[in-house]
Amino acid sequence: MIKGLPIPVRYSELIKKEVINTCDGCRLGYVCDLEIDSMCGRINALFIPQRRKLFAKPCFLTVKWEQIERIGADMILVKLPRERSLS
């Protein structure tokens, strides 16, 4: 089960949700990938692509499962310290 939802959610539904930081209200982007523990089948982290300069190496913001506050119908609320969130 996922926090805030009474039913399991598919990956295809999860990547359509926008991630919002509750500390400062910043929109962080959309989930692009997951880190899953293959031994127990749990999600460890969400990856959100960040803006980058032309020809720069891709950069991802990692949100650990413990930092997720709520997963709603159309967004995911996370609690990240100000220095970790990018605007």
C-alpha positions in Angstrom: 0.0 0.0 0.0 1.1 3.6 -0.7 0.8 6.4 1.8 -2.6 8.2 1.5 -4.2 5.7 -0.9 -6.3 2.7 0.1 -5.3 0.7 -3.0 -2.1 -0.1 -4.7 -0.8 2.2 -7.5 0.8 1.2 -10.8 4.1 2.7 -11.9 2.3 4.2 -14.9 0.0 6.1 -12.6 2.8 7.2 -10.3 4.9 8.9 -13.0 1.9 11.1 -13.9 1.8 12.7 -10.4 3.5 16.0 -9.7 5.9 16.2 -6.7 5.5 19.2 -4.3 7.8 20.1 -1.4 5.6 21.0 1.6 8.5 22.9 3.3 8.5 25.7 0.7 5.6 24.9 -1.7 8.1 24.4 -4.6 7.1 22.2 -7.5 9.8 19.7 -8.0 8.6 18.0 -11.1 7.3 14.5 -12.0 8.5 11.1 -11.0 10.6 9.5 -13.7 12.0 6.4 -12.0 11.9 4.4 -8.8 14.4 2.5 -6.6 12.9 -0.7 -5.5 14.2 -3.2 -2.9 14.0 -6.5 -4.9 14.3 -8.6 -1.7 11.1 -7.3 -0.1 9.4 -5.5 -3.0 9.3 -2.0 -1.4 9.9 1.3 -3.0 13.1 3.0 -1.4 13.1 6.2 -3.4 11.6 8.3 -6.2 13.8 10.0 -8.8 12.8 13.4 -10.3 14.7 14.9 -13.3 16.1 18.4 -12.7 16.7 21.1 -15.2 20.1 21.0 -16.8 22.2 22.9 -19.2 22.7 21.8 -22.8 25.2 18.9 -23.0 25.3 18.5 -19.3 25.1 15.2 -17.5 21.5 14.3 -16.4 20.8 15.3 -12.8 18.1 13.7 -10.6 16.6 14.7 -7.3 16.3 11.6 -5.1 13.3 11.5 -2.6 13.6 8.8 0.0 10.5 6.9 0.9 10.6 8.3 4.5 10.4 11.9 3.0 7.1 11.2 1.3 4.2 12.7 3.4 1.2 11.8 1.2 0.4 10.4 -2.2 -2.8 11.8 -3.5 -4.9 11.4 -6.6 -2.8 13.9 -8.7 0.2 14.9 -6.6 2.8 13.6 -4.2 3.7 15.7 -1.1 7.2 15.4 0.2 9.1 17.1 3.0 12.6 18.1 1.9 14.9 20.6 3.6 15.3 23.9 1.7 18.9 23.2 0.6 17.8 20.0 -1.1 14.9 21.4 -3.1 15.6 23.1 -6.5 13.4 25.8 -7.9 
